[in-house]
Amino acid sequence: MSKRLEGKVIVITGAAMGLGQATAMEAAKEGAKLALVDLKEDALEQAKQELKAKYPDAEVLTVTADVSDEGAVKKYVDETVKAYGRIDGFYNNAGIEGKQALIPDYDVDMFKKVIDINLLGVYYGLRYVIPVMQKHNYGRIVNTASVGGIRGVINQVPYVASKHAVSGMTKNAALEFARSGIVTNAIAPGAILTPMVAGSFKQVNPEDPQKAEAEFAQGNPTKRLGKPEEVARVVVFLLSEDCSYVNGQTIAIDGGQSNTYGFV
Ligand SMILES: NC(=O)c1ccc[n+]([C@@H]2O[C@H](COP(=O)([O-])OP(=O)(O)OC[C@H]3O[C@@H](n4cnc5c(N)ncnc54)[C@H](O)[C@@H]3O)[C@@H](O)[C@H]2O)c1
């Protein structure tokens, strides 16, 4: 079978760990040329080394950037175009959870930080990547929303607000640029075992995060959490040519948990 991303230039933000790193691995397996972007320079370099160890022929550009800084977003897009000449796929993924608290107690500076990264960071990415894709009339964009982008999540008000916004921006991009051959979708992962989710269980139960994890898994129809590679395989489909008529959707990858009403 031919590789699904053979020769495609794919930009991934938040690529140093978690869902971004898993998707970089899966995309390399499928023949992509990669531009990996992250805030954390050392972790990004480490992710590149791990990828090259498994896929020595993969072309990998790394760019350290904060996605909430518009100038830095322009720079990672410019550097990608300089290196590869085009962008075919964009996994607009970097995001943070923020600190957990009820609405009246939520720290306003943290609220703004979550919005800056999760909402404006995704917007800046769209703002600079779409014109590059328009030049060659082709593009696949995948924004990372969350089940928190289709449901409420207690104690996570800016996260939920930002992820609903990501789902909304996805619909707009889908309407505005399909005529340029660019399809845009979002994913809504449930609880997937990444460093971010491990941190979340530490916030829920600092003494016994594993207990918090086990309790959360009980509420899932599959009785387990998801694995990053289970998300990565869906993202690779959404980044591939096969995804030509799915546009503007927010696709839950959550073992069915967002369908529950009551106990499972
Ligand atoms: N893991 C889950 O269960 C889950 C569920 C729903 C949504 N998500 C979303 O998926 C995305 C990835 O989450 P994850 O679980 O892999 O998180 P993670 O914390 O494990 O990895 C996120 C990566 O993004 C980078 N990053 C953070 N802020 C950045 C910034 N301002 N600029 C550039 N890079 C930045 C981090 O350095 C890190 O490498 C996020 O948008 C998150 O909200 C995750």
The ligand as an SDF file (V2000), in Angstrom:
LIG
                    3D

 44 48  0  0  0  0  0  0  0  0999 V2000
   -4.5220   14.5540   26.0520 N   0  0  0  0  0  0  0  0  0  0  0  0
   -5.8260   14.6900   26.0230 C   0  0  0  0  0  0  0  0  0  0  0  0
   -6.5650   13.8750   26.5900 O   0  0  0  0  0  0  0  0  0  0  0  0
   -6.4700   15.8210   25.3040 C   0  0  0  0  0  0  0  0  0  0  0  0
   -7.8640   15.8510   25.2500 C   0  0  0  0  0  0  0  0  0  0  0  0
   -8.4850   16.8720   24.5720 C   0  0  0  0  0  0  0  0  0  0  0  0
   -7.7400   17.8390   23.9300 C   0  0  0  0  0  0  0  0  0  0  0  0
   -6.3870   17.8030   24.0200 N   0  0  0  0  0  0  0  0  0  0  0  0
   -5.6500   18.8580   23.3290 C   0  0  0  0  0  0  0  0  0  0  0  0
   -4.6390   18.2790   22.5470 O   0  0  0  0  0  0  0  0  0  0  0  0
   -3.5540   19.1850   22.4030 C   0  0  0  0  0  0  0  0  0  0  0  0
   -2.2760   18.4760   22.8120 C   0  0  0  0  0  0  0  0  0  0  0  0
   -2.4360   18.0390   24.1430 O   0  0  0  0  0  0  0  0  0  0  0  0
   -1.4730   16.9760   24.8200 P   0  0  0  0  0  0  0  0  0  0  0  0
   -2.3110   16.1760   25.7310 O   0  0  0  0  0  0  0  0  0  0  0  0
   -0.6290   16.3210   23.7950 O   0  0  0  0  0  0  0  0  0  0  0  0
   -0.6230   17.9980   25.7170 O   0  0  0  0  0  0  0  0  0  0  0  0
    0.9110   17.9330   26.2020 P   0  0  0  0  0  0  0  0  0  0  0  0
    1.0020   18.9480   27.2960 O   0  0  0  0  0  0  0  0  0  0  0  0
    1.2550   16.5420   26.5120 O   0  0  0  0  0  0  0  0  0  0  0  0
    1.6880   18.4470   24.9240 O   0  0  0  0  0  0  0  0  0  0  0  0
    1.4370   19.7470   24.4260 C   0  0  0  0  0  0  0  0  0  0  0  0
    2.6500   20.2960   23.7250 C   0  0  0  0  0  0  0  0  0  0  0  0
    2.3410   21.6460   23.3270 O   0  0  0  0  0  0  0  0  0  0  0  0
    3.4150   22.4840   23.6680 C   0  0  0  0  0  0  0  0  0  0  0  0
    2.9410   23.8410   23.9130 N   0  0  0  0  0  0  0  0  0  0  0  0
    2.2260   24.2850   24.9810 C   0  0  0  0  0  0  0  0  0  0  0  0
    2.0270   25.5990   24.8870 N   0  0  0  0  0  0  0  0  0  0  0  0
    2.6460   26.0040   23.7460 C   0  0  0  0  0  0  0  0  0  0  0  0
    2.8020   27.2640   23.1060 C   0  0  0  0  0  0  0  0  0  0  0  0
    2.3010   28.3840   23.6470 N   0  0  0  0  0  0  0  0  0  0  0  0
    3.4690   27.3000   21.9370 N   0  0  0  0  0  0  0  0  0  0  0  0
    3.9930   26.1850   21.3900 C   0  0  0  0  0  0  0  0  0  0  0  0
    3.8840   24.9680   21.9580 N   0  0  0  0  0  0  0  0  0  0  0  0
    3.2210   24.8830   23.1160 C   0  0  0  0  0  0  0  0  0  0  0  0
    4.0110   21.8700   24.9180 C   0  0  0  0  0  0  0  0  0  0  0  0
    5.3620   22.2800   25.1110 O   0  0  0  0  0  0  0  0  0  0  0  0
    3.8750   20.3810   24.6330 C   0  0  0  0  0  0  0  0  0  0  0  0
    5.0070   19.8790   23.9420 O   0  0  0  0  0  0  0  0  0  0  0  0
   -3.9150   20.3930   23.2640 C   0  0  0  0  0  0  0  0  0  0  0  0
   -4.5020   21.3970   22.4550 O   0  0  0  0  0  0  0  0  0  0  0  0
   -4.9360   19.8400   24.2250 C   0  0  0  0  0  0  0  0  0  0  0  0
   -5.8130   20.8170   24.7200 O   0  0  0  0  0  0  0  0  0  0  0  0
   -5.7240   16.8090   24.6890 C   0  0  0  0  0  0  0  0  0  0  0  0
  1  2  1  0
  2  3  2  0
  2  4  1  0
  4  5  1  0
  4 44  2  0
  5  6  2  0
  6  7  1  0
  7  8  2  0
  8  9  1  0
  8 44  1  0
  9 10  1  0
  9 42  1  0
 10 11  1  0
 11 12  1  0
 11 40  1  0
 12 13  1  0
 13 14  1  0
 14 15  2  0
 14 16  1  0
 14 17  1  0
 17 18  1  0
 18 19  2  0
 18 20  1  0
 18 21  1  0
 21 22  1  0
 22 23  1  0
 23 24  1  0
 23 38  1  0
 24 25  1  0
 25 26  1  0
 25 36  1  0
 26 27  1  0
 26 35  1  0
 27 28  2  0
 28 29  1  0
 29 30  1  0
 29 35  2  0
 30 31  1  0
 30 32  2  0
 32 33  1  0
 33 34  2  0
 34 35  1  0
 36 37  1  0
 36 38  1  0
 38 39  1  0
 40 41  1  0
 40 42  1  0
 42 43  1  0
M  CHG  2   8   1  16  -1
M  END
$$$$
